[in-house]
Amino acid sequence: MQTITASVFKATCLRLMDRVCQTGEQIVITKNGKPVSRLVPYRDVPETIFGLHKKEVLSRDDLVSSLDIEWDAES
């Protein structure tokens, strides 16, 4: 994680924002040698976890139909 002073951040703010967006790198901004802020990439937070990986995880198996196997619990 890179650390820069507030004066350097002020002079290069837009370039740093672009770099954080592209690389995902976080930057800590200091004032008088103490950390005061952190520049992090913006990420949308889903309202619910259900469907979070929709269309990203594929299964080639038929997960819904019966297997036609008798379980020990059924006997």
C-alpha positions in Angstrom: 0.0 0.0 0.0 1.5 3.3 -1.1 1.7 6.3 1.3 1.8 9.9 0.1 1.6 13.3 1.7 -1.5 15.5 1.4 0.4 18.0 -0.7 1.4 15.4 -3.3 -2.1 14.0 -3.3 -3.5 17.5 -4.0 -1.1 18.0 -6.9 -1.8 14.6 -8.5 -5.3 13.8 -7.3 -6.9 12.9 -10.7 -4.0 10.7 -11.8 -4.0 8.9 -8.5 -7.7 8.3 -8.7 -7.3 6.8 -12.2 -4.5 4.5 -11.0 -6.5 3.3 -8.0 -9.5 2.6 -10.3 -7.4 0.6 -12.7 -5.1 -1.3 -10.3 -7.3 -1.7 -7.2 -4.3 -0.4 -5.2 -5.1 1.5 -2.0 -3.2 4.8 -1.2 -2.9 6.2 2.3 -2.8 10.0 2.5 -0.8 11.5 5.4 -0.7 14.9 6.9 2.2 15.9 9.2 3.4 12.3 9.0 0.1 10.8 10.3 -2.4 8.8 8.2 -5.6 10.8 7.7 -7.3 9.2 4.7 -7.3 6.2 2.4 -8.1 6.3 -1.3 -9.7 2.9 -2.3 -11.4 1.8 -5.4 -15.2 2.1 -5.4 -17.1 -1.2 -5.5 -20.8 -1.7 -5.7 -22.1 -3.6 -2.7 -25.0 -6.0 -3.6 -28.2 -5.6 -1.6 -28.3 -9.4 -1.0 -25.8 -12.2 -1.5 -28.4 -14.3 -3.4 -27.5 -14.3 -7.1 -24.2 -12.6 -6.4 -22.4 -14.9 -8.9 -25.2 -15.3 -11.3 -23.9 -16.2 -14.8 -20.4 -16.6 -13.4 -20.8 -20.1 -12.1 -21.9 -22.7 -14.6 -22.9 -26.3 -13.9 -23.2 -28.9 -16.6 -25.0 -31.3 -14.4 -28.8 -31.6 -14.0 -29.1 -30.4 -10.4 -32.9 -30.5 -10.3 -34.1 -33.9 -11.5 -34.3 -37.0 -9.4 -31.3 -39.4 -9.2 -33.5 -42.5 -8.9 -31.3 -43.8 -6.1 -32.8 -45.3 -3.0 -31.3 -43.7 0.1 -30.7 -45.6 3.4 -33.0 -43.1 5.1 -35.9 -44.2 2.9 -35.8 -47.8 4.1 
